[in-house]
Amino acid sequence: MSQFSMAVRMWRSVLLALSLVLIALPVHSQEETRPEQMIRNSIDELMGQIEGRRDYFAENIEELESLVEDSLVDVADFRYIGASVMGRYFNNATPEQRSRFVDTFRQTLIDTYAKGLVTFDYRELRVLDDQQERRYEDQASVTMEVVATNGEVYPVSYTLRRSNGEWRVVNVIVNGINLGLTFRNQFDQAMREQNRDYDAVINGWSPEVGVEELEEGATS
């Protein structure tokens, strides 16, 4: 398998894992339900929904994208994520630019997640039994693993924050790679290359994770 193919497969595992959680997470989560149990229940529920229908969704990708969009809007804090990715540039952006970047970022994820759901070959998704204790009442981390059909195991850690009594995913770390930080660095680089032209950066936004980074994960 070529380096490019290996990178694509791993990237799809990232997209699949995050998609499974985001699509299935209940909109109104009760405070007594622990985040890891919510995710475990949600994965089980979604697996039943897509089982036997991957070929159908592959031929009707727009329908799957619509399903993804409807679900993501209610469970992912895209304004929070967008502000984090824009980083130090957020404050100087106009309200219209902030809103447009959030919309662009959301649509990019929706399109890629939908494709990942019908193309990545996985064997198992498992939320680990041993989870770190929460340091703050409004923040949580949930760890799981994606097992590919070739036996490769990719650790995935979700960062969630609770707002108005609801848990929402705000970041994901895969194989030690902080995707939120990676996207922020890419936004910063694009701003420098475009001489801080917000509109040019937003219009050309297409986040990527490098091939070597995907293959090797985070180095110690």
Buried (B, 14 or more C-beta within 10 A) or exposed (E): EEEEEBBBBBBBBBBBBBBBBBBBBBEEBEEEEBBBEBBBBBBEBBEEEBEEEBEEBBEEBEEBBEBBBEBBEEBBBBEBBBBBBBBEBBEEBEEEBBEBBBEBBBEBBBBBBBBBBBBBEBEEBEBBEEBEEBEEEEBBBBBBBBBBEEEBEBBBBBBBBBEEEBBBBBBBBBBEBBBBBBBBEBBBEBBEEBEEEBEBBBEEBEBEBEBEBBEEBEEE
